Amino acid sequence: MSATSQLAMLSDLARDARDQAGQLLAGERQNERNVAAQLESLNRYRLEYAERLQQAMREGIDPASMHNYQQFLASLDGALQRARQALDAQQQRVQHSQQQWQQEQKRLSAFDTLVSRRDAERQRQEARREQRTNDEMAAGRLLRQRTGQP
């Protein structure tokens, strides 16, 4: 296997790794949006429930119902805390996936640069060969013209 084909194969592998990292990143970002939406829903529900408690207090509420409201609000606060922690953890996963994708992109760019340089060098060598051939043919014609040969 030539060095060029090995380099192309490495470039293809790097592209695949970058694409997989991109898919993972997209999935992590989607999970982050889902967790953030759940947190927002919990926040809204907690506010609505607190408003219900305020309304019930204005209208008069018995101690047992008051206790139930407070217990439920406390459980919602616990759920909110867990949801915030889940969002923080998910944001860290997104950040890690972003860094992984960036590393894979840099690696791919390095291989692509090497492939481009190798292609450019090959084109320069080919152009030199063509120029040499043309020069030799022109020199041969000139020599034949000077010596009177056809």
Phi, psi and omega per residue, in radians:
M1 nan 2.253 -3.093
S2 -1.277 2.823 3.137
A3 -1.096 -0.604 3.138
T4 -1.154 -0.775 -3.128
S5 -1.232 -0.563 3.060
Q6 -1.120 -0.745 3.132
L7 -1.135 -0.702 3.107
A8 -1.127 -0.691 3.112
M9 -1.124 -0.752 3.102
L10 -1.101 -0.673 3.111
S11 -1.118 -0.739 3.110
D12 -1.110 -0.736 3.107
L13 -1.104 -0.714 3.113
A14 -1.134 -0.662 3.116
R15 -1.132 -0.744 3.101
D16 -1.083 -0.756 3.133
A17 -1.104 -0.717 3.122
R18 -1.122 -0.737 3.140
D19 -1.131 -0.711 3.099
Q20 -1.123 -0.724 3.103
A21 -1.107 -0.643 3.098
G22 -1.136 -0.701 3.105
Q23 -1.158 -0.716 3.095
L24 -1.084 -0.773 3.121
L25 -1.056 -0.765 3.129
A26 -1.074 -0.726 3.099
G27 -1.112 -0.730 3.126
E28 -1.145 -0.667 3.109
R29 -1.157 -0.674 3.095
Q30 -1.124 -0.744 3.088
N31 -1.069 -0.687 3.115
E32 -1.073 -0.768 3.108
R33 -1.083 -0.700 3.136
N34 -1.135 -0.780 3.138
V35 -1.132 -0.712 3.114
A36 -1.116 -0.672 3.117
A37 -1.159 -0.686 3.105
Q38 -1.125 -0.736 3.112
L39 -1.075 -0.761 3.132
E40 -1.106 -0.707 3.111
S41 -1.106 -0.755 3.099
L42 -1.089 -0.723 3.110
N43 -1.050 -0.807 3.134
R44 -1.093 -0.768 -3.125
Y45 -1.107 -0.703 3.132
R46 -1.113 -0.750 3.107
L47 -1.092 -0.771 3.121
E48 -1.072 -0.755 -3.110
Y49 -1.177 -0.674 3.091
A50 -1.126 -0.643 3.095
E51 -1.154 -0.667 3.081
R52 -1.080 -0.726 3.101
L53 -1.075 -0.786 3.122
Q54 -1.046 -0.754 3.122
Q55 -1.100 -0.777 -3.136
A56 -1.110 -0.649 3.129
M57 -1.181 -0.649 3.101
R58 -1.152 -0.607 -3.107
E59 -1.525 -0.187 -3.122
G60 1.734 2.214 -3.067
I61 -2.401 2.489 3.130
D62 -1.395 2.740 -3.075
P63 -1.015 -0.634 -3.122
A64 -1.154 -0.760 3.115
S65 -1.146 -0.694 3.101
M66 -1.037 -0.791 3.132
H67 -1.073 -0.759 3.125
N68 -1.077 -0.764 3.089
Y69 -1.027 -0.844 -3.097
Q70 -1.108 -0.690 3.116
Q71 -1.120 -0.755 -3.122
F72 -1.166 -0.706 3.087
L73 -1.089 -0.671 3.105
A74 -1.123 -0.702 3.117
S75 -1.190 -0.630 3.053
L76 -1.120 -0.699 3.097
D77 -1.071 -0.695 3.081
G78 -1.125 -0.737 3.106
A79 -1.124 -0.673 3.089
L80 -1.115 -0.727 3.118
Q81 -1.082 -0.778 3.121
R82 -1.131 -0.675 3.123
A83 -1.146 -0.677 3.085
R84 -1.120 -0.725 3.104
Q85 -1.119 -0.710 3.116
A86 -1.108 -0.699 3.116
L87 -1.150 -0.756 3.097
D88 -1.033 -0.802 3.141
A89 -1.102 -0.709 3.138
Q90 -1.172 -0.673 3.102
Q91 -1.112 -0.622 3.077
Q92 -1.169 -0.678 3.091
R93 -1.125 -0.697 3.101
V94 -1.083 -0.793 -3.131
Q95 -1.081 -0.763 3.124
H96 -1.097 -0.767 3.119
S97 -1.119 -0.649 3.094
Q98 -1.096 -0.766 3.125
Q99 -1.129 -0.698 3.105
Q100 -1.082 -0.792 3.135
W101 -1.072 -0.750 3.137
Q102 -1.088 -0.712 3.111
Q103 -1.106 -0.759 3.130
E104 -1.145 -0.635 3.113
Q105 -1.154 -0.731 3.102
K106 -1.098 -0.736 3.126
R107 -1.086 -0.795 3.106
L108 -1.078 -0.752 3.132
S109 -1.067 -0.672 3.119
A110 -1.119 -0.780 3.114
F111 -1.134 -0.739 3.132
D112 -1.082 -0.667 3.091
T113 -1.105 -0.761 3.110
L114 -1.096 -0.746 3.114
V115 -1.082 -0.759 3.139
S116 -1.100 -0.750 3.126
R117 -1.114 -0.749 3.138
R118 -1.119 -0.736 3.106
D119 -1.101 -0.748 3.129
A120 -1.102 -0.727 3.123
E121 -1.134 -0.716 3.120
R122 -1.102 -0.706 3.115
Q123 -1.155 -0.686 3.097
R124 -1.102 -0.768 3.137
Q125 -1.113 -0.732 3.114
E126 -1.104 -0.752 3.111
A127 -1.086 -0.691 3.101
R128 -1.115 -0.757 3.116
R129 -1.062 -0.787 3.125
E130 -1.083 -0.740 -3.136
Q131 -1.111 -0.742 3.121
R132 -1.069 -0.778 3.120
T133 -1.085 -0.797 3.120
N134 -1.085 -0.729 3.126
D135 -1.100 -0.747 3.138
E136 -1.133 -0.714 3.123
M137 -1.148 -0.741 3.127
A138 -1.133 -0.720 3.126
A139 -1.122 -0.686 3.104
G140 -1.116 -0.758 3.098
R141 -1.083 -0.774 -3.134
L142 -1.083 -0.741 3.135
L143 -1.131 -0.735 3.120
R144 -1.146 -0.662 3.121
Q145 -1.139 -0.691 -3.125
R146 -1.224 -0.584 -3.119
T147 -1.593 -0.073 3.095
G148 1.442 0.243 3.096
Q149 -1.513 2.582 3.128
P150 -1.285 nan nan
